[in-house]
Amino acid sequence: LSGFPPFAGYFSKDTIVSSIMDKSTLIASLVLLASVLTAYYITREAFVVFFGEGYYHEYPHEVEPIMSYPLMILSFLSLVVGFLLWNYFSYLHTSIESPIDFIKHSIMGIIVAITGISISYLFYVKKIIDPKTLYDILKPIHSLFKSQFYTEYIYHNIVAKGYLAISNITYKIVDRIMIDGFVNMMARMATTYGTPMSSLQNGKVNNYAVYMLYGVLISVLLLLLLIFKGGILNG
């Protein structure tokens, strides 16, 4: 993981950096910085585990074969797999064609890996600088990185709460007042005007006969009125 040649981490990282160095120095520099940090934290883990103070509930012991054998296989592959992939370099458009070119090309990776490993060694083995003291000095930067540049805070307190506030206002005005108000108004109108009219539909046949008689009489009166009015106009 530290990208130290000839292990597989070198082939998967530092050669990619070199292949883009001519295209974008800025991006390559950022990747190199990330490589230094990777070498630092992975060796820090090893130094803390094997050279640091012990914090365990039972005495350390070797792992079971079900774990040790896969680790040995992965270790062997990490050592030899890079040399089996020379065509990989042609894919990256690099000038590596031989082991000599590989050694020349590895200088940058060696410098990057040694830098990260050395910083970790000085901190956690030699303890030249107390990590806790350095943490107190760089705590603002640590807090900035730990909070992911406050993106979570911005999202939850500005984006999410703003969205909820807008949604709440929309619910109260559009949904409750406008939509529900219109539906409730139509329901009240139907109740107000429908209740008196419902008395006419009582299911009694004699009432319906009376309503029909009234209708016939009104129709006859209207017809006579039209005839009488038409006769006067013609006369």
C-alpha positions in Angstrom: 0.0 0.0 0.0 2.9 2.4 0.5 3.8 2.1 -3.2 7.3 0.8 -2.6 8.8 -1.0 -5.6 8.9 -3.9 -6.5 5.6 -4.6 -4.7 2.2 -4.6 -6.5 1.3 -1.3 -4.9 3.9 0.4 -7.0 2.5 -0.8 -10.2 -1.0 0.2 -9.3 -0.1 3.7 -8.2 3.3 5.3 -8.9 3.5 4.3 -12.5 0.1 5.9 -13.0 1.4 9.1 -11.5 4.4 9.1 -13.8 2.2 8.5 -16.8 0.2 11.6 -16.1 3.1 13.8 -15.0 3.5 15.1 -18.5 -0.2 15.8 -18.9 -1.0 17.4 -15.6 1.6 18.3 -13.1 -1.0 19.5 -10.6 -3.0 16.3 -10.6 0.2 14.2 -10.4 1.5 16.3 -7.5 -1.8 15.7 -5.6 -1.6 12.0 -6.2 2.0 12.0 -5.0 0.9 13.8 -1.8 -1.8 11.2 -1.4 0.9 8.5 -1.8 3.0 10.0 0.9 0.0 10.0 3.3 -0.8 6.4 2.3 2.8 5.3 3.1 2.5 7.2 6.3 -0.7 5.8 7.7 -0.1 2.2 6.6 3.3 2.1 8.3 1.9 4.0 11.2 -0.5 1.1 11.7 2.4 -1.4 11.6 4.5 0.6 14.0 1.6 1.0 16.5 0.7 -2.7 16.3 4.2 -4.2 16.5 6.2 -1.5 18.4 3.6 0.4 20.4 2.1 -0.2 23.8 0.0 -3.3 24.1 -3.8 -2.9 24.6 -5.3 -6.3 24.4 -7.5 -8.5 26.6 -5.5 -11.7 25.9 -1.9 -12.4 24.9 -1.3 -12.1 21.2 -0.9 -15.3 19.2 -0.6 -16.4 15.6 -3.7 -16.5 13.5 -5.4 -19.7 12.4 -4.3 -21.3 9.1 -7.6 -20.2 7.5 -6.3 -16.7 7.8 -2.5 -17.1 7.5 -2.5 -19.1 4.2 -4.5 -16.5 2.2 -2.2 -13.8 3.6 0.8 -15.7 2.5 -0.7 -16.2 -1.0 -1.5 -12.5 -1.2 2.0 -11.5 0.0 3.6 -13.7 -2.7 1.3 -12.2 -5.4 2.1 -8.7 -4.3 5.8 -9.4 -4.7 5.7 -11.0 -8.2 2.6 -9.9 -10.0 4.0 -6.6 -11.1 6.8 -8.3 -13.1 4.3 -10.3 -14.9 2.5 -7.3 -16.4 5.1 -5.6 -18.6 2.4 -4.9 -21.2 0.7 -2.9 -18.5 3.2 -0.2 -19.0 2.6 0.1 -22.8 -1.1 0.6 -21.9 0.0 3.6 -19.8 2.1 4.9 -22.6 5.3 4.9 -20.5 8.9 4.3 -21.6 9.4 1.2 -19.4 10.5 -1.6 -21.5 13.1 -3.4 -19.3 14.1 -3.9 -15.7 16.6 -1.1 -16.0 13.9 1.3 -17.1 11.9 0.0 -14.2 14.6 0.9 -11.7 15.0 4.4 -13.2 11.3 4.8 -13.2 11.1 3.7 -9.5 13.1 6.6 -8.1 10.1 8.8 -7.6 8.1 5.9 -6.0 11.0 5.1 -3.7 11.3 8.8 -2.6 7.6 9.1 -2.0 7.4 5.8 0.0 10.5 6.5 2.1 9.2 10.0 2.9 5.9 8.6 4.3 7.6 5.7 6.1 10.2 8.0 7.6 7.6 10.5 9.0 5.7 7.6 10.5 8.9 6.1 12.0 10.0 9.4 13.6 6.5 9.9 15.1 5.6 6.4 16.4 8.9 4.7 16.9 11.5 7.3 17.7 8.8 9.6 19.1 10.8 12.7 18.1 7.5 14.6 18.1 4.7 13.5 20.3 1.6 12.7 18.1 -0.7 14.2 20.8 1.3 17.4 20.8 1.2 17.6 17.0 -2.6 16.9 17.2 -3.1 19.8 19.5 -1.2 22.1 17.1 -3.0 20.9 14.0 -6.3 20.4 15.6 -8.1 23.0 13.4 -6.9 21.2 10.3 -7.8 17.9 11.8 -11.3 19.1 12.6 -11.7 20.4 9.1 -10.7 17.1 7.6 -12.7 15.1 10.1 -15.8 17.1 9.4 -15.3 16.6 5.6 -14.9 20.3 5.1 -18.2 20.8 7.0 -20.1 19.3 4.1 -22.3 17.2 6.5 -23.0 20.3 8.6 -23.9 22.4 5.6 -26.1 19.7 4.2 -28.0 19.0 7.3 -28.3 22.5 8.6 -28.8 24.5 5.4 -29.8 22.2 2.6 -31.9 19.7 4.5 -33.5 22.2 7.0 -34.1 24.7 4.2 -35.8 22.0 2.1 -37.9 21.0 5.1 -38.9 24.6 5.8 -39.9 25.2 2.2 -41.8 21.9 2.2 -43.6 22.9 5.5 -44.6 26.2 4.1 -45.8 24.6 0.8 -47.8 22.1 2.8 -49.5 24.7 5.0 -50.3 27.1 2.1 -50.8 25.1 -1.0 -52.0 21.8 0.4 -54.0 22.8 3.5 -55.3 26.2 2.5 -55.6 26.0 -1.3 -56.3 22.4 -2.2 -58.0 21.3 1.0 -59.8 24.6 1.2 -61.3 24.2 -2.3 -62.3 20.6 -1.6 -63.9 21.5 1.7 -65.7 24.4 0.1 -67.2 22.1 -2.5 -68.3 19.7 0.2 -69.9 22.4 2.2 -71.8 23.7 -0.9 -73.0 20.2 -1.6 -74.2 19.8 2.0 -75.8 23.2 2.1 -77.8 23.0 -1.1 -78.2 19.3 -1.1 -79.9 18.9 2.3 -83.1 20.9 1.3 -83.3 19.2 -2.1 -83.0 15.8 -0.4 -86.5 16.2 1.2 -88.0 16.0 -2.3 -86.6 12.5 -2.7 -88.4 10.8 0.2 -89.3 7.6 -1.7 -93.1 8.1 -1.4 -95.0 7.4 -4.6 -97.9 9.7 -3.8 -95.5 12.6 -3.3 -94.0 11.9 -6.7 -97.5 11.9 -8.2 -98.2 15.3 -6.7 -94.9 16.6 -8.0 -95.9 15.3 -11.5 -99.3 16.9 -11.3 -97.7 20.2 -10.3 -95.4 19.9 -13.3 -98.2 19.2 -15.7 -100.2 22.1 -14.4 -97.3 24.5 -14.7 -96.6 23.2 -18.2 -100.3 23.8 -19.2 -100.3 27.3 -17.7 -97.1 28.2 -19.5 -98.6 26.8 -22.8 -101.9 28.7 -22.3 -99.9 31.8 -21.5 -97.9 31.5 -24.7 -101.0 30.9 -26.8 -102.8 33.8 -25.2 -99.9 36.1 -25.6 -99.4 35.0 -29.2 -103.1 35.6 -30.0 -102.9 39.2 -28.6 -99.9 39.9 -30.7 -101.5 38.6 -33.8 -104.7 40.6 -33.2 
